[in-house]
Amino acid sequence: MHVYLARCQIMIKREFAEVYADILSWVREFKRRWGAYLLLFLLPNIIIMKLLLPIYVRLIKAILGLTDIPYISTQYLPYLFKNPIVLAALLLVSIFLAATFYFEYMLLLNGFKEIKEDKDTPLSIMENSAVSFRRSVIYLFPVAILFVLYNLPFKFMVYGGAVFDKAALAHEVIKGLIREPVLYIICIGLYLLLGLLSVKQIYMYPYIVFYGMSPVSAARKSSKILKGKALFIVFLRMLMAGIFSALMAAIFYHVFWFLQLLFDFLPAIAALFFAVINMSLIEVFGALFSGMMSAIIFMMLLPKECVSTYIVKEQIDHGDSSDRMNHKMMVQKAAGIILVVYIIITAFFSSSYLSNLQMTPPVTISHRGRVSGHGVENTISALQYTVMNAHPDYVEIDIQETKDHKFIVVHDANLKRLCGIDKYTYSMTLKELAGMEVREGSFTAEMPDFDEYLCKADDYGQKLLIEIKTNPYNSPDMTERFLEQYGDDIKSQGHIVQTFDINVVKKIKESDQDIRTGYLLNYAPGYLNSSSDFLSIEKSTLSDSFIMSVKDDGKEVYAWTINRPRDMRRLMFLNVDGIITDNIEELNDIIDDYGEHPHYADRIAMYFNFRL
């Protein structure tokens, strides 16, 4: 056993030395044609992200607009199958999306190969990519599916294309797994296994692209080359390249962050000036370093037989023709111009972000009408404390329909958690429920009916965010009766409504456009078709791109339930319109501090922590 471990140790040390030498040679190769490599990796990304992907999103939204389906999910699949025209249209868009995804990857492979061989022109790269696409288009879907499945472990290590870059696992799911030691160990094992399979899978794509092999033939070729020790070594090299990339980025980022900590002691204007410079340098370095590491990873992925000139030392030594030199100069100039424009845009954004020009303070919303640790949720005593001490913009409450078609203020349909009895609100009348004792921690209070709570909020001048809870036992005309009884008060007092039920949203907006209504979701969907005025989304899946797309549609975004200061700051950076929290006083302090005391080092850290 000791001998085996010693051999493994020697092999790993040898591989580390070889990989270090290889990385240095690959860095030299990147420096030789840095302009071409940057254009190759950045331009397709920009075209897809800024042009094609928004077109696909708008097409899907337009198609969903022909139906009553708010977004694509398994919940609404039966409705799609009942509408074959809409289903066919969505499948057609999916085909074009997969084709874009696949063509981008082939463009990168062909472009990289030709740059390395010094045969690159934009026309030749496009022509060869088109030929590769036609050769293997019959394998488009199996290849695309396999690429996504097998390359998730290299999401942050291998450049997988702009479309693939949109795929990510929910952060909260990962954190939940980490909390369970057994699941955590299992996940690590599966992750490493998936990583080893990824190496084999990635290695076969050049054979599909360059030689038109079928996935089966390419997989056999890949398996023949990568066996046992060879597979482990390639995987180890990719892992080490990823570690090297992460380490260098972390060192660079922390150096500038530490410098900004020192600069923050300078006068405000000087601190802001250096903060803009530091943030811009980090951003530009990130783009350059990402391009370089993407090229290096691609050098690992191309089998040597696919590149006729693997080391181009002879060309460098003997010089290039004047045409090639002119071409290189043109590419370098184009890359330089794009880089300068990128630096200017980055500096402008950094200045805007750091000087607080683009942030509008979010609406503050007290979750279930209470401040954490003060009273029982959804009760009048908690409302009173919240209004007098925390001063939120809105107080969020939950209402349920009773057996006699009235409304009671309580979150759970089952009363066991707060009342200790195993009964449901829909099986009891308002008279039975109103005034029932509710307990939370050391606090007790009475369960209020909605009329009483609404009247008290109006007396305080406190606006409400009213969540309408639904269940299969609700009366068919529940929404209509709610609007008839409370609609005028809601509009006159500035209250707003939200619900998880898309049909309730539709009924409210069809009945009265002036009542501001939100659609509650447990996650941020890729595409959404809703008549609501705002979306209320669970925080873990919110992203800047999603929030921007919702705002482009004229809607607002509220986030729930945000109790950690770090999450509050992150979502303020994302420019959400409202934050629902149990810690309303903490949120108020953070909003005040965010505007009055810059702490530029913290803002830079928050920005790049979010980005990573």
ROBAKOL-753686 format. One line per field, with one value per residue (C-alpha): x, y, z. Coordinates in steps of 0.05 Angstrom, whole numbers, plus 32768, in hexadecimal, padded with zeros to 4 digits. Layout:
c1	c(X;...)
c2	c(Y;...)
c3	c(Z;...)
***
This chain:
c1	c(8000;8038;805C;801C;8013;805B;8053;8014;8038;8072;8042;801A;805A;8072;802F;802F;8074;805E;801D;8042;8071;8035;8010;804C;8051;8005;800B;8041;8013;7FDB;8009;801E;7FD7;7FB2;7F88;7F6D;7F5E;7F3A;7F0F;7EFF;7EE7;7EC6;7EA2;7E76;7E65;7E50;7E27;7E03;7DF7;7DE4;7DC2;7DAC;7D99;7D6A;7D49;7D3D;7D21;7CF2;7CDB;7CCB;7CA6;7C7E;7C6C;7C58;7C2F;7C00;7BEF;7BDD;7C20;7C4B;7C8D;7CA8;7CA9;7C92;7C55;7C3B;7C50;7C09;7BF2;7C29;7C16;7BCF;7BE8;7C13;7C20;7C3E;7C65;7C81;7C95;7CBA;7CDD;7CF3;7D10;7D33;7D51;7D6E;7D87;7DAA;7DC6;7DE2;7E00;7E21;7E39;7E5B;7E83;7E98;7EAA;7ED8;7EF8;7F04;7F1A;7F4B;7F69;7F73;7F91;7FC2;7FD5;7FD8;7FA4;7F6D;7F40;7EF8;7EDF;7F06;7EF1;7EA7;7EAC;7ECE;7E9D;7E63;7E81;7E8A;7E43;7E26;7E50;7E36;7DF2;7DCF;7DF2;7DDF;7DB0;7DD6;7E17;7DF6;7DD5;7E15;7E3D;7E10;7E0C;7E56;7E74;7E50;7E8D;7EB7;7E84;7EB6;7EF4;7EE5;7EC7;7E88;7E66;7E39;7DFA;7E17;7E2F;7DE6;7DDF;7DEA;7DD1;7DAA;7DD9;7DA9;7DA6;7DF2;7DF3;7DBD;7DE6;7E25;7E00;7DF7;7E3C;7E28;7E07;7E42;7E73;7E46;7E41;7E8D;7E95;7E61;7E7F;7EC5;7EA8;7E82;7EC2;7EE8;7EB0;7EB2;7EFA;7EEA;7EAC;7ECD;7F08;7EDA;7EBE;7EFA;7EF2;7EA8;7EB9;7EF8;7EEC;7EA0;7EA0;7E60;7E5C;7E64;7EA3;7EBF;7EB1;7ED6;7F11;7F11;7F0D;7F47;7F73;7F5E;7F66;7F77;7FB3;7FAC;7F65;7F7A;7FB5;7F89;7F56;7F8C;7FA9;7F65;7F5A;7F9D;7F90;7F4F;7F72;7FA8;7F73;7F4B;7F8B;7FA6;7F62;7F5A;7FA0;7F95;7F50;7F67;7FA3;7F77;7F42;7F77;7F92;7F4B;7F45;7F80;7F65;7F23;7F47;7F54;7F23;7EE2;7EF2;7F38;7F1B;7EE7;7F1B;7F47;7F0A;7EF5;7F3C;7F41;7EFD;7F0A;7F4E;7F2F;7EF8;7F27;7F59;7F20;7F0D;7F55;7F65;7F24;7F36;7F7C;7F66;7F2F;7F64;7F91;7F59;7F4A;7F93;7F89;7F4A;7F65;7F84;7FC9;7FB5;7F7E;7FB1;7FE6;8013;8010;804C;8056;809D;80B7;8089;809E;80E8;80E7;80B6;8073;8061;804D;8004;8003;8025;7FF2;7FBA;7FD5;7FDD;7F95;7F7C;7FA6;7F8B;7F43;7F4C;7F6E;7F35;7F02;7F2B;7F2F;7EE4;7EDA;7F07;7EE1;7E9D;7EB8;7ED3;7E90;7E6A;7E9A;7E92;7E47;7E43;7E75;7E58;7E13;7DF5;7DD0;7DB3;7D6C;7D5D;7D2F;7CEA;7CEE;7CBA;7CB0;7CA6;7C65;7C5C;7C90;7CD7;7CFE;7CFA;7CBF;7C7B;7C55;7C52;7C13;7BF6;7BE0;7C10;7C4A;7C30;7C2E;7C77;7C8F;7C6C;7C84;7CCC;7CE1;7CB9;7CB8;7C9C;7C6E;7C59;7C50;7C17;7BF6;7BAB;7B84;7B3B;7B11;7ADA;7AA4;7ACA;7AE8;7B32;7B60;7BA7;7BD5;7C0D;7C02;7BC2;7BD0;7BCC;7BFB;7C3A;7C1B;7BDE;7BF0;7BB2;7BB1;7B7A;7B77;7B5E;7B31;7B0D;7AFC;7AD2;7AEB;7AC7;7AED;7B31;7B30;7B4C;7B6C;7BAD;7BEC;7C31;7C77;7CB2;7CA1;7C6C;7C21;7BEB;7BA7;7B9C;7B7C;7B48;7B5C;7B28;7B45;7B8D;7B7F;7B5A;7B94;7BC8;7B9E;7B9B;7BE7;7BEF;7C17;7C15;7C0D;7C27;7BEE;7BFF;7BC0;7BCB;7BA6;7B96;7B68;7B30;7B28;7AE4;7AE3;7AD2;7B03;7B2B;7AED;7AD1;7B15;7B17;7ACF;7AD8;7B1F;7B32;7B20;7B45;7B83;7B86;7B78;7BAB;7BE2;7BE1;7BFB;7BED;7C16;7C08;7C26;7BE7;7BEE;7BA2;7B97;7BC8;7BA1;7B5D;7B75;7B95;7B59;7B2A;7B52;7B94;7BA0;7BAC;7BF7;7BFF;7C3C;7C4A;7C6F;7CA3;7CD1;7D07;7D17;7CFF;7D24;7CE7;7CA7;7C63;7C3B;7C0C;7C25;7C44;7C7E;7C9E;7CAE;7CE7;7D0C;7D52;7D80;7D73;7D71;7DA4;7DB4;7D9F;7D5B;7D4E;7D61;7D33;7CF8;7D04;7D07;7CC1;7CAB;7CA5;7CC5;7CEB;7CE2;7D0F;7CFE;7D10;7D51;7D6B;7DB7;7DDA;7E06;7DC9;7DA8;7DE5;7DEB;7DA2;7DA8;7DE1;7DB4;7D84;7D47;7D0A;7CF6;7D13;7CE7;7D09;7CFE;7D37;7D19;7D42;7D82;7D6C;7D5E;7DA3;7DC5;7D9F;7DB4;7DFC;7E00;7DF2;7E17;7E57;7E74;7EA6;7EBF;7EE8;7EA9;7E82;7EB8;7EB9;7E6D;7E6D;7EA1;7E86;7E44;7E65;7E8C)
c2	c(8000;8030;8020;802E;8071;8084;8074;809F;80D8;80D4;80D2;810E;8136;8125;8139;817A;818B;8178;819F;81DC;81D8;81CE;8209;8235;821E;8228;826E;827E;8264;8290;82CD;82BF;82C6;82E5;8312;82D8;82AD;82E5;82F5;82AB;82A2;82E6;82F6;82B7;82C1;8309;82F7;82BE;82E0;8325;8315;82CD;82B9;82F5;82E3;829C;82B6;82E6;82AE;8280;82B8;82C7;827D;8277;82B6;828E;8262;8268;8248;8278;8253;8210;81DB;8194;81B1;81CC;8193;8177;81BB;81BC;8177;818F;81C6;81A3;81E3;8207;81C8;81C3;820D;8204;81C6;81ED;8225;81EF;81D1;8215;8220;81DD;81EB;822E;820B;81D5;8204;8232;81F8;81E2;822A;822B;81E9;81FB;8241;822A;81F6;8227;825D;822B;8217;8260;8253;827D;82AE;82BD;82A0;825F;8255;825F;8232;81F9;8200;81FC;81BE;819D;81B0;8190;8151;8146;8167;8124;811B;8160;814C;8111;813A;8178;8150;812A;816A;8189;814B;813B;8181;819C;818B;81BA;81F3;8223;8201;81F6;8229;8206;823C;8276;824C;8217;824E;825B;8217;8215;81EE;8213;822B;8218;81D0;81CB;81E8;81B8;817C;8196;8197;814B;8129;80E7;810A;8138;80FE;80DC;811C;8125;80DD;80E6;8129;810A;80D0;8101;8128;80EB;80DB;8124;811F;80E4;8106;8149;8126;8107;8148;815B;8118;8128;816F;8163;811D;8118;80DA;80C3;80CB;8080;807E;80BC;809E;805F;8087;80B0;8071;8051;808E;809B;805B;8052;807C;80A8;80BB;80CA;80F5;811E;8128;813B;816D;818E;818F;81AF;81E3;81F4;81FA;8225;8252;825A;8266;829C;82BF;82BD;82D9;8312;8322;8323;834F;8386;837C;8386;83C4;83E0;83D4;8404;8436;8439;8460;8498;84D2;84BB;84D4;84B4;8473;8471;8480;8445;8418;8424;8414;83D5;83BA;83C8;83A5;8368;8365;836D;833C;830A;830E;8307;82CF;82AB;82AE;8295;825B;8249;8244;821B;81EA;81E4;81D3;8199;8181;817F;813C;8146;8124;8159;8191;818C;81BF;81B2;81DE;8218;8226;821D;8253;8283;8276;827D;82B6;82BD;82D7;8320;830C;82E4;831C;834E;831F;8316;8362;836D;8339;8357;839C;8384;8361;839E;83CC;839D;8399;83E5;83EB;83B5;83DB;841C;83F9;83D5;8417;8439;83FF;83FD;8448;8442;8406;8421;8467;844B;846A;842C;8413;8425;8410;83D4;83D4;83B7;8381;8362;8317;82FE;8342;833C;834C;830D;82FD;832C;830D;82D7;82DB;82F7;8314;835A;835F;834F;8381;83B7;83AB;83A9;83EA;840F;83F7;83E0;840C;83DE;83F5;83B8;8382;833E;8312;82D1;82C5;8284;8278;8258;8225;825C;8281;82B8;82C9;82BC;82D6;8299;827B;822F;820D;81DA;81F8;81C8;81F3;8231;8217;81D0;81B2;8186;81AB;81D3;8219;8203;81D2;8208;8247;828E;828F;8251;826B;82B5;82C1;827C;827E;8279;826D;8278;8271;8295;82C1;82B6;82DD;82D7;82C2;82FE;82FD;8324;835C;836B;8369;8394;83C8;83CC;83D4;840C;842F;842C;8443;8404;83E6;839B;8366;8333;82EC;82C5;827C;8249;81FF;81CC;81DB;8225;823B;8248;8291;829F;82D3;82F8;82FD;8314;834C;8360;8366;8383;839E;83E7;83E8;83C7;83FC;8438;8425;840E;83C5;8391;8347;8309;82BF;827D;8270;828B;8286;82B5;82E6;82E3;82ED;8329;834B;833C;8359;8396;83AC;83E0;83AC;839E;8352;8325;82DE;82B4;8281;8251;825C;828B;826A;8274;8291;82AD;82BF;82E4;8320;8330;8373;8354;8310;82F9;82C6;829B;82B8;827E;827D;82C8;82E2;8324;830C;82F4;8335;835E;8335;833D;8388;838C;8370;83A9;837F;8385;834E;8341;830F;82E2;82D2;82F9;82F7;82F8;833C;831F;8309;834D;8371;8340;834A;8395;8391;8367;83A2;837B;83A8;838A;835F;8335;8327;8314;8344;8385;83B1;8391;839E;83E7;83EF;83CF;83FB;8439;8422;840E;8455;847D;8455;843A;8405;83FC;83BD;839C;83B0;8394;8353;834E;8358;8323;82F2;82F6;82EE;82B1)
c3	c(8000;8013;7FD1;7FAA;7FCD;7FC1;7F77;7F74;7F97;7F66;7F2B;7F44;7F50;7F0A;7EEC;7F13;7EF6;7EAF;7EB5;7ECF;7E93;7E64;7E81;7E75;7E2D;7E24;7E42;7E0E;7DD7;7DF0;7DF2;7DAA;7D90;7DCB;7D9F;7D75;7DB1;7DD5;7D98;7D8F;7DD6;7DE1;7DA0;7D9C;7DE5;7DD9;7D9B;7DBD;7E00;7DE6;7DA5;7D9B;7DE1;7DEB;7DA8;7DC0;7E02;7DDE;7DB0;7DEA;7E0E;7DCF;7DC8;7E11;7E08;7DDB;7E16;7E60;7E75;7E9E;7E95;7E7E;7EB4;7EC0;7EE2;7E9F;7E71;7E6C;7E52;7E1D;7E03;7DFB;7DCC;7D97;7D6F;7DAB;7DBE;7D77;7D78;7DBA;7DA0;7D62;7D8C;7DB7;7D78;7D63;7DAA;7DAA;7D65;7D7D;7DBA;7D8F;7D58;7D8B;7DA6;7D61;7D50;7D8D;7D7A;7D31;7D42;7D77;7D49;7D10;7D3D;7D59;7D11;7CFB;7CC5;7CE4;7CBF;7CD4;7C93;7C98;7CE0;7CCE;7C91;7CB7;7CF0;7CBF;7CA0;7CE4;7CF6;7CB6;7CC2;7D08;7D08;7D0C;7D50;7D69;7DA1;7DBF;7DBD;7DDB;7E12;7E22;7E22;7E57;7E82;7E82;7E85;7EC2;7EEE;7EC2;7EC3;7EE0;7EC4;7E7B;7E4C;7E37;7E0D;7E1C;7E1C;7E49;7E77;7E8A;7EAB;7EF6;7F32;7F67;7F9D;7FD5;7FBB;7FBF;8005;801B;8003;8026;8069;8065;806C;804B;8010;800C;8005;7FD2;7FAA;7FA9;7F91;7F5A;7F47;7F3F;7F17;7EEB;7EE2;7EC9;7E98;7E83;7E6E;7E40;7E25;7E17;7DF5;7DC0;7DA5;7D79;7D55;7D48;7D30;7D08;7CEC;7CEB;7D17;7D37;7D83;7D8A;7D5F;7D81;7DC5;7DB2;7D99;7DD9;7E04;7DDD;7DEA;7E31;7E58;7EA1;7EB2;7E74;7E88;7ECF;7EB7;7E88;7EBE;7EF0;7EBF;7EB4;7EFF;7F0B;7ED4;7EF7;7F3B;7F1C;7EFC;7F3C;7F65;7F37;7F33;7F7F;7F8A;7F58;7F74;7FBD;7FAE;7F90;7FC6;7FFC;7FD9;7FD9;8023;802B;7FF8;801E;8054;8022;8016;7FF5;7FAF;7FAF;7FCB;7F94;7F5E;7F73;7F7C;7F34;7F1C;7F47;7F34;7EEA;7EED;7F0F;7EDB;7E9F;7EBD;7EC6;7E7D;7E65;7E96;7E84;7E3A;7E47;7E74;7E42;7E0C;7E39;7E4A;7E00;7DF3;7E24;7E00;7DB9;7DA9;7D89;7D49;7D3F;7D3D;7D06;7D29;7D73;7D85;7D55;7D68;7D21;7D06;7D3C;7D30;7CE4;7CE1;7CBE;7C7A;7C74;7C69;7CA8;7CCF;7CB5;7CC7;7D0D;7D15;7CFF;7D31;7D69;7D59;7D58;7D9A;7DB6;7DA1;7DBF;7DFF;7E04;7DFA;7E2F;7E5F;7E54;7E5F;7E9C;7EB9;7EAE;7ECE;7F08;7F14;7F10;7F3F;7F72;7F73;7F7F;7F41;7F2B;7F6C;7F81;7FC9;7FCA;7FE8;802F;803F;8084;807B;809B;80BC;80F3;8108;8118;8162;816F;816E;8148;80FD;80DB;811B;812D;8168;813A;8108;813D;8152;810A;80F6;8134;8134;80EF;80BF;8082;803F;803F;8070;8050;806A;8055;8050;8049;8036;806D;8069;8067;8030;805C;8064;809F;80A7;80AF;8086;808E;8078;80AF;80F6;8119;8117;8136;815A;816C;814C;810D;80E8;80A8;809B;8063;8092;80C6;80C5;80D1;8114;812A;8112;8124;816A;816E;8196;816C;818A;8170;819E;81DF;81BE;81BB;8197;8177;812F;810B;80D4;8096;80A0;80E4;80CD;808F;80B9;80EB;80B3;8094;80D7;80DC;8094;8087;8041;803B;800C;800F;7FFB;7FE6;7FF8;7FCD;7FD3;7FB0;7FE2;7FD1;7FB6;7F6A;7F73;7FAB;7F84;7F6C;7FB2;7FCD;7F9A;7FA4;7FEF;7FF4;7FAF;7FBC;7FFF;7FE0;7FA9;7FD5;800B;7FDB;7FF0;7FBF;7FB4;7FA4;7F9A;7F83;7F59;7F12;7F09;7F44;7F23;7EE2;7F03;7F2A;7EEE;7EC2;7EF7;7F0B;7EEA;7F21;7F57;7F58;7F57;7F5D;7F48;7F7C;7F64;7F88;7F53;7F19;7ED8;7E97;7E74;7E91;7E76;7EAB;7EB1;7EF7;7F0A;7F30;7F3E;7F84;7F80;7FB2;7FB6;7FA5;7F59;7F4C;7F1B;7EFB;7EB5;7ECF;7EF4;7EB7;7E8A;7EBB;7EBF;7E73;7E74;7EA1;7EE0;7F24;7F4B;7F96;7FB9;7FF5;802C;8037;807E;8077;806F;8038;800F;801A;7FFD;7FC3;7FB0;7FB6;7F84;7F57;7F5B;7F72;7F7E;7FC0;7FF8;8025;8068;80B1;80C4;80AB;80DB;80C2;807A;808A;80A8;806C;803B;8062;8069;801F;800A;8040;804A;8009;8023;7FDC;7FED;8007;7FC9;7F9B;7FC4;7FC1;7F76;7F67;7F9B;7F76;7F32;7F4A)
***
